[in-house]
Amino acid sequence: VSQAAVVLDWSAVPALKQLLNHNRSGIRKEAAWAFSNILAGSFDQIQACVNGGVLPTILHIASNDPKPEVRREAG
């Protein structure tokens, strides 16, 4: 079982999604990194992110975050 599958089994998408809006850039960066790993996974993992409404937030961060390292992780 992959780590991404375990994270999704624990229903962590809503909590991780909230971290994408954290005021600390390092936390936003790590949350974006986590989602990039999940979104590189299976169809079901990608679908969990789609169902959780993550993609609009990720796209917004990839385009608009003031920190380039956060944009890079989201992109």
Protein Blocks (a to p, Z undefined) as FASTA:
>chain_A
ZZklmmmmnopmmmmmmmmmpfblklmmmmmmmmmmmmmmcfklmmmmmmnommmmmmmm
mmmpmblklmmmmZZ
